[in-house]
Each structure stands twice: as C-alpha cells, then as structure tokens.
Amino acid sequence: MNTLLDTNILMRAAQPGHPMYATAVNAVAALRRRGDNLFLVPQNLYEFWVVGTRPLAQNGLGFTPAQARTEIDQLKKHFALF
C-alpha cells in the first residue's frame, strides 16, 4: 500500500525529547514492517521547513536553516518524494 506520511509524524520523529517521539517512530516502523511504500510530497518539506525554523517560543523546533536542511535531506533519503 502507498502511504503518504503526515508532516506531524515527521516533526515528532525529529524531536527525540518530545512525548510523542516514540509513537511517531514506532508508527513509521510498523508501516514499513507491513510493507507499505512511504511517501512524502513537496508540501511536507515546506511545512517541515516552516515549523522547523520557527523559534521554540512560537511553537517551532528552533532549528537553524542548516539544521532544517540536514533534517530535510535525511527525510528525502529515507522516503520517496511523490
């Protein structure tokens, strides 16, 4: 089955200290074990960038642009872009 990953899953999986981190990582692992093809779309990357580079005080992740780029590059290595 083809499965489009929601940006919220990607965001939580990028935050090891977040209470939902394990849930997000485990959900992706379960989909992979089930044999799903996991996809991203450009909107995921745009949303990840916006939230990732937003300051922590404004409900973002507080990543520098370089950190956000590294995270996005990793996402593109692990998931197909549709």
CYANA upper distance limits for C-alpha pairs under 8 A (distance plus 0.5 A):
  1 MET  CA     35 GLY  CA      7.78
  1 MET  CA     36 ASP  CA      5.32
  1 MET  CA     37 ASN  CA      6.59
  2 ASN  CA     36 ASP  CA      6.23
  2 ASN  CA     37 ASN  CA      5.25
  2 ASN  CA     38 LEU  CA      6.66
  2 ASN  CA     39 PHE  CA      7.71
  3 THR  CA     36 ASP  CA      6.89
  3 THR  CA     37 ASN  CA      6.47
  3 THR  CA     38 LEU  CA      5.49
  3 THR  CA     39 PHE  CA      6.53
  4 LEU  CA     38 LEU  CA      6.49
  4 LEU  CA     39 PHE  CA      5.32
  4 LEU  CA     40 LEU  CA      6.39
  4 LEU  CA     41 VAL  CA      8.19
  5 LEU  CA      9 ILE  CA      7.38
  5 LEU  CA     10 LEU  CA      7.96
  5 LEU  CA     38 LEU  CA      7.08
  5 LEU  CA     39 PHE  CA      6.58
  5 LEU  CA     40 LEU  CA      6.50
  6 ASP  CA     10 LEU  CA      7.32
  6 ASP  CA     44 ASN  CA      7.67
  7 THR  CA     11 MET  CA      6.60
  7 THR  CA     44 ASN  CA      5.80
  7 THR  CA     47 GLU  CA      7.38
  7 THR  CA     48 PHE  CA      7.11
  8 ASN  CA     12 ARG  CA      6.67
  9 ILE  CA     13 ALA  CA      6.63
  9 ILE  CA     24 ALA  CA      5.82
  9 ILE  CA     25 VAL  CA      8.43
 10 LEU  CA     14 ALA  CA      6.85
 10 LEU  CA     24 ALA  CA      8.03
 10 LEU  CA     48 PHE  CA      8.19
 11 MET  CA     15 GLN  CA      7.25
 11 MET  CA     48 PHE  CA      7.27
 11 MET  CA     52 GLY  CA      8.27
 12 ARG  CA     16 PRO  CA      8.14
 12 ARG  CA     18 HIS  CA      7.18
 12 ARG  CA     20 MET  CA      6.65
 12 ARG  CA     21 TYR  CA      5.57
 12 ARG  CA     24 ALA  CA      6.58
 13 ALA  CA     21 TYR  CA      5.69
 13 ALA  CA     22 ALA  CA      8.04
 13 ALA  CA     24 ALA  CA      6.05
 13 ALA  CA     25 VAL  CA      6.12
 14 ALA  CA     21 TYR  CA      8.11
 14 ALA  CA     71 GLU  CA      8.16
 15 GLN  CA     21 TYR  CA      6.68
 16 PRO  CA     21 TYR  CA      6.10
 16 PRO  CA     22 ALA  CA      8.38
 17 GLY  CA     21 TYR  CA      7.45
 20 MET  CA     24 ALA  CA      6.70
 21 TYR  CA     25 VAL  CA      6.71
 22 ALA  CA     26 ASN  CA      6.32
 23 THR  CA     27 ALA  CA      6.50
 24 ALA  CA     28 VAL  CA      6.92
 25 VAL  CA     29 ALA  CA      6.74
 26 ASN  CA     30 ALA  CA      6.53
 27 ALA  CA     31 LEU  CA      6.77
 28 VAL  CA     32 ARG  CA      6.78
 29 ALA  CA     33 ARG  CA      6.66
 30 ALA  CA     34 ARG  CA      6.64
 31 LEU  CA     35 GLY  CA      6.94
 31 LEU  CA     36 ASP  CA      5.98
 31 LEU  CA     38 LEU  CA      8.33
 32 ARG  CA     36 ASP  CA      5.95
 32 ARG  CA     37 ASN  CA      7.75
 32 ARG  CA     38 LEU  CA      8.07
 38 LEU  CA     79 PHE  CA      6.39
 38 LEU  CA     80 ALA  CA      7.14
 39 PHE  CA     79 PHE  CA      6.02
 39 PHE  CA     80 ALA  CA      5.36
 39 PHE  CA     81 LEU  CA      6.21
 39 PHE  CA     82 PHE  CA      6.64
 40 LEU  CA     44 ASN  CA      6.67
 40 LEU  CA     45 LEU  CA      8.31
 40 LEU  CA     79 PHE  CA      6.94
 40 LEU  CA     80 ALA  CA      6.61
 40 LEU  CA     81 LEU  CA      5.31
 40 LEU  CA     82 PHE  CA      6.40
 41 VAL  CA     45 LEU  CA      7.65
 41 VAL  CA     81 LEU  CA      6.05
 41 VAL  CA     82 PHE  CA      5.66
 42 PRO  CA     46 TYR  CA      6.88
 42 PRO  CA     81 LEU  CA      7.84
 42 PRO  CA     82 PHE  CA      8.23
 43 GLN  CA     47 GLU  CA      6.54
 44 ASN  CA     48 PHE  CA      6.49
 45 LEU  CA     49 TRP  CA      6.62
 45 LEU  CA     72 ILE  CA      7.15
 46 TYR  CA     50 VAL  CA      6.77
 47 GLU  CA     51 VAL  CA      6.63
 48 PHE  CA     52 GLY  CA      6.02
 48 PHE  CA     68 ALA  CA      8.34
 48 PHE  CA     72 ILE  CA      8.10
 49 TRP  CA     53 THR  CA      6.44
 49 TRP  CA     68 ALA  CA      6.60
 49 TRP  CA     69 ARG  CA      8.25
 49 TRP  CA     72 ILE  CA      8.26
 50 VAL  CA     54 ARG  CA      6.68
 51 VAL  CA     59 ASN  CA      8.18
 51 VAL  CA     60 GLY  CA      5.39
 51 VAL  CA     61 LEU  CA      6.84
 52 GLY  CA     60 GLY  CA      6.23
 52 GLY  CA     61 LEU  CA      5.18
 52 GLY  CA     62 GLY  CA      6.58
 52 GLY  CA     63 PHE  CA      5.95
 52 GLY  CA     68 ALA  CA      6.51
 53 THR  CA     60 GLY  CA      7.12
 53 THR  CA     61 LEU  CA      6.81
 53 THR  CA     62 GLY  CA      5.77
 53 THR  CA     63 PHE  CA      5.28
 53 THR  CA     64 THR  CA      6.41
 53 THR  CA     65 PRO  CA      6.77
 53 THR  CA     68 ALA  CA      7.08
 54 ARG  CA     58 GLN  CA      7.04
 54 ARG  CA     59 ASN  CA      7.62
 54 ARG  CA     60 GLY  CA      4.87
 54 ARG  CA     61 LEU  CA      6.63
 54 ARG  CA     62 GLY  CA      5.92
 54 ARG  CA     63 PHE  CA      7.78
 55 PRO  CA     59 ASN  CA      7.28
 55 PRO  CA     60 GLY  CA      5.56
 55 PRO  CA     61 LEU  CA      6.73
 55 PRO  CA     62 GLY  CA      4.79
 55 PRO  CA     63 PHE  CA      8.10
 56 LEU  CA     60 GLY  CA      5.14
 56 LEU  CA     61 LEU  CA      5.79
 56 LEU  CA     62 GLY  CA      5.45
 63 PHE  CA     67 GLN  CA      5.99
 63 PHE  CA     68 ALA  CA      6.23
 64 THR  CA     68 ALA  CA      6.70
 65 PRO  CA     69 ARG  CA      6.59
 66 ALA  CA     70 THR  CA      6.73
 67 GLN  CA     71 GLU  CA      6.76
 68 ALA  CA     72 ILE  CA      6.64
 69 ARG  CA     73 ASP  CA      6.54
 70 THR  CA     74 GLN  CA      6.79
 71 GLU  CA     75 LEU  CA      6.80
 72 ILE  CA     76 LYS  CA      6.75
 73 ASP  CA     77 LYS  CA      6.87
 74 GLN  CA     78 HIS  CA      6.83
 75 LEU  CA     79 PHE  CA      6.45
 76 LYS  CA     80 ALA  CA      7.04
 76 LYS  CA     81 LEU  CA      7.29
